[in-house]
């Protein structure tokens, strides 16, 4: 599986996935039942040399990440740049809540 980082800011969650050599049209991202699913295939290098040692991931992959309750799955954005897929998931309610003025 490709490595994945999950981090949080005040108003969103960020997921970064290393996908070297993968094009935008080769990645599928969807939300199913509160779970973010990322799927695709990391291509083989295309070299004709006989492998002596293989450490880099290649082939099909599928990652499933349960989304936090505060995640706004309707507003997720995705960008693939320099082999890194970045998903930004806004929160429905900012951490710390919302102050309501009493009139």
C-alpha positions in Angstrom: 0.0 0.0 0.0 1.3 3.5 -0.7 2.1 5.5 2.4 -0.5 7.9 3.8 -0.4 10.8 6.2 -3.5 12.1 8.0 -3.4 15.5 9.7 -5.8 18.1 11.1 -6.0 21.8 11.0 -8.6 24.0 12.8 -11.1 23.8 10.0 -10.1 20.8 7.9 -8.5 17.3 7.7 -5.6 16.7 5.2 -4.7 13.3 3.7 -1.5 13.0 1.7 -0.8 9.8 -0.3 2.5 9.1 -2.1 1.7 7.9 -5.7 4.8 8.2 -7.7 4.3 7.7 -11.5 0.5 7.7 -11.2 -1.6 10.0 -13.4 -4.7 11.9 -12.3 -7.0 9.7 -14.5 -5.5 6.5 -12.9 -6.7 7.4 -9.3 -10.3 6.9 -8.0 -11.4 8.7 -4.9 -14.9 8.2 -3.4 -16.8 8.2 -0.1 -18.8 5.1 0.8 -20.7 4.9 4.1 -18.5 7.4 5.9 -15.3 5.9 4.6 -12.9 7.6 2.1 -11.7 5.1 -0.5 -8.6 5.7 -2.7 -7.8 3.2 -5.4 -5.6 3.0 -8.5 -2.4 1.3 -9.7 1.2 2.3 -9.4 2.8 1.3 -12.8 5.8 -0.9 -13.1 9.0 0.9 -14.2 8.9 -0.6 -17.7 12.6 -1.6 -17.4 13.6 -4.9 -19.1 16.4 -5.6 -16.7 16.1 -8.7 -14.4 15.2 -7.4 -10.9 17.7 -8.2 -8.2 15.9 -6.4 -5.4 12.5 -4.7 -5.4 11.6 -2.3 -2.6 9.3 0.2 -4.4 5.6 -0.5 -4.3 4.0 -1.2 -7.7 0.7 -2.6 -8.8 -3.0 -2.1 -7.8 -3.8 -0.5 -4.4 -6.8 0.4 -2.4 -6.8 2.4 0.8 -9.9 2.9 3.1 -9.9 5.7 5.7 -12.8 6.1 8.0 -13.8 9.8 8.1 -14.2 11.6 11.4 -17.8 12.6 12.4 -17.0 16.3 11.7 -15.9 15.6 8.1 -17.9 17.3 5.4 -17.7 14.6 2.7 -19.7 16.7 0.3 -16.9 19.3 0.0 -13.7 17.2 -0.3 -11.2 18.5 -2.8 -8.3 16.5 -4.4 -5.1 17.4 -6.1 -2.3 15.3 -7.5 1.0 17.1 -7.8 4.5 15.8 -8.0 3.4 12.2 -7.2 1.5 13.3 -4.0 -2.3 13.1 -3.8 -3.6 15.7 -1.4 -7.2 15.5 -0.1 -8.6 18.4 1.8 -11.7 17.5 3.9 -13.4 20.5 5.5 -15.0 20.1 8.9 -18.7 20.7 9.3 -18.2 22.4 12.6 -14.9 24.1 13.5 -13.0 22.5 16.4 -14.0 24.3 19.6 -17.5 24.8 18.4 -19.3 28.0 17.6 -20.2 30.8 19.9 -23.9 31.8 19.9 -24.8 35.3 21.0 -27.7 35.6 23.4 -29.9 38.6 22.6 
